[in-house]
Amino acid sequence: MMNRLTLVLMFLAVAITSTAQSSSGLRHFEAKGNPVITDIFTADPAVLVEGDTLWMFTSHDMKATKDVDPNKNGGYEMEDWQLFSTTDLRHWTQYPCPLRITDFAWADSHQAFAGQAIKRNGKYYWYISTNWCGIGVAVSDKITGPYKDALGRPMLTVKDCPDSKHAWACIDPSVFIDDDGTPYLVWGNGECYMARLKDSMVELDGPVQRIDITEDHPFTEASWLHKYEGRYYLTYASEFPEKIAYAIADDIFGPYETKGVISDTPENSFTTHPAIAEFKGHWYFFSHNGALPDGGSYSRSVIIEPLYYNPDGTIQFIPATREGVSVKE
C-alpha cells in the first residue's frame, strides 16, 4: 500500500507536469463538427501540409458584432494571426500567437487581414495583408515562430495593382510553389494579380500580370492557387455576398476558364475565403462562416469539408453542413 508521502509526491509530479503543459502556451482541443474552433473567432484559413501534420494559419476576429446591416453596424477588429495543427482533423493544437499586426511598424491600418505561409529554403514565409497599407511578408526559422517583418516595409501596395483604383485592392495574398520550384504570389480585390517571386521570396521576379476572370463568376477577392493532375486551379470569392468560384488553366498565368461555384454564401457571413489541400490521400476544402451562436460577418469561424473532383477535373459542389470531417482511413 502506498504511504502518504508517496501519494503526495505523485500528486506533485502530476501538478508539475500540468503546469509545464500550461506554461508552454499550447492548447489542445477536439473538433466536434463545424465550425472547427469554437472558443475564439477565426477566419481566412490557409493551410500547409508537412508530413503527417496539417498546419492551419488563420486571421482572428477579436469580438462578436451583430451586423444586420454591414453599412451601419459592426466592423472588423483584427489585431493578430493564429496558428493551429492537427494530424487527423479532429484533434488540434493551438500555439501561442505567432504574429501580430504591430510586428509591421508601417501598417498604419492596424488591421490583420488574410494571409498564407509557405516553406522555402528551410525558412517559413508568411504573406499577410493589412487592408489599404498593402501586403507584407514575415519570416521565421520555425513554423511556430517567432516571425519578424522581412522587409520593414510593404512588399506590395496598391501601386502594384495597375488596373485598380480603390485603396484596398492589394489584399489577400496567396503563395504557390510549382513543381519546378518556381514560387508565385497571387492577390487582389476586384481585380486578380499574379507575379513570379525570386528565390529570396521577398522580391518579385518579373512583371505583375492581371489574371482575367470572366463575368459569369467575377473575381472579388480571397484567391487560392493549387494544382491537380497537371492543371492550375484558381479558387476565389465571387460577387457579394460572397460565394466560392473557381477557374482552371493549363498555364499558371492563364488563360483561366471559369468552371462554376464550389460553395454558396456561408451561413451568417457575407464573406468567405477558401483554401484547398490534399492531406493523407484525400482533398479538403477550408473556408469560414458566421455560424457560432454569437457569430456573424465580423465574427467568423473556420469550417472544413471534404472535396471531390469529377472525372473531367471539375470540382463537385459542396453543400453547407455542420458536420466535421476527419481523415479517412
Secondary structure, DSSP 8 states (H G I E B T S, - for coil): ---HHHHHHHHHHHHHHHHHHHHTT-EEEE--SSSS--SSEEEEEEEEEETTEEEEEEEEE-S----SSTTTS------EEEEEEESSSSEEEE-S--EEGGG-TT-TT-----EEEEEETTEEEEEEE-GGG-EEEEEESSTT---EESSSS-SB-GGG-TT--STT-S---EEEE-TTS-EEEEE-SSSEEEEEB-TTSSSBSS--EEE---TTS---EEEEEEEETTEEEEEEEETTTTEEEEEEESSTT---EEEEEEE-S-TT-S----EEEEETTEEEEEEEE--STT-BTTB-EEEEEE--B-TTS-B--------------
